[in-house]
Amino acid sequence: MAGPHPKAPLPSAEGRPPSAEELLPSAEPVRFLTDSGAAVRRRQRYRAPDEALLRRAYRQMVIGRRFDAQATALTKQGRLAVYPSSHGQEACQIGAVLALNEDDWLFPTYRESMALVARGIDPVEVLALLRGNAHCGYDPERHHTAPQCTPLATQSVHAAGLAYAERRKGTGRVALACVGDGATSEGDFHEALNFAAVFKAPVVFLVQNNQYAISVPLDRQTAAPSLAHKGVGYGVRSERVDGNDPVAVLAVLGAAVEHARSGHGPFLVEACTYRLEAHTNADDPSRYRADAEAAEWRRRDPVARLEAHLRRRDLLTDEDVTAFEAEAEEFASRLRERMNADPELVPLGMFDHVYGTPTPQLDEQRALLRTELEAEEALS
């Protein structure tokens, strides 16, 4: 397993449904670190990740944040049509990837570009969708990563279905579906939870509660005690975690993945975090939230928090930080150089991979575009 090795999950006794107590999330989000990076002095329900994984997470978060900043800059230069920033959500993005094995499946939203880069996918391929080049710029089967999903919550149904298929085949693979807080108000999300619970699909639903569904605050879309409580009614083991505490995120997601992999069914994790930047470059967050609110969340910066923790434990030196930052800068430089080159586009390719067998309407549209392209070529 690539992630931490948590304590055994909390399964119900064989042959009976789990009790409400087994399903309920913690009263407060699970925390291992204070806002300043000091260790929380309390008995933990989950096992802390090992030192090597924490250093790996810090390196990936530093690179991920620099990638995110570079992608945001590319929108201003006209190289990307749109970009949804993950600044502030680094612990969730990187934690999701590190909790999985390479052959497990990741189902991302449009905001998970940082996670895809951490998964080892070429960043130019990752940005193909946001650039407008392709429906999906990478090979999902090769990377065991579904295409980034723009509609809310539809990927949660796909993740549940694929996870059930993996269970039927006995592969031992797990699927992890990333969703936002707004997606928990969609019917697909609830259908996915119910299906996964009934058929014990090995799927983890990671809800990144960044407090706003674009401009709609959390209290305008749910009256539930927490988003994690939404799993309880379906019989899904659920938990809340401080999404800006990388140690806690790794610990809880590691336990959730192991719970699913061990045959105990789905697990819902609500990570309480915050989107520091705009929803996308087309959004103006000053219209719906106060600067003081964002400033308070900046104080809980997950990257600085993990760095402080590692330094306290003598697991990170000035030289390490300098080296990771230099690696991140080189990563951004290569990306910038490659994105400055105009892509080679195949317009007719937009009709590929839409259906296994193209519909008559799709064939008609393809033929129409081919005629238009041939006419343009004749005029040039």
Secondary structure, 3 states (H helix, E strand, C coil): CCCCCCCCCCCCCCCCCCCHHHHCCCCCCECCECCCCCECCCCCCCCCCCHHHHHHHHHHHHHHHHHHHHHHHHHHCCCCCCCCCCCCCHHHHHHHHHCCCCCCEEECECCCHHHHHHCCCCHHHHCHHHHCCCCCCCCHHHHCECCCECCCCHHHHHHHHHHHHHHHHCCCCCEEEEEECHHHHCHHHHHHHHHHHHCCCCEEEEEEECCEECCEEHHHCCCCCCCHHHHHHHCCEEEEEECCCHHHHHHHHHHHHHHHHCCCCCEEEEEECCCCCCCCCCCCHHHCCCHHHHHHHHCCCHHHHHHHHHHHCCCCCHHHHHHHHHHHHHHHHHHHHHHCCCCCCCHHHHHCCCCCCCCHHHHHHHHHHHHHHHHHHHHC
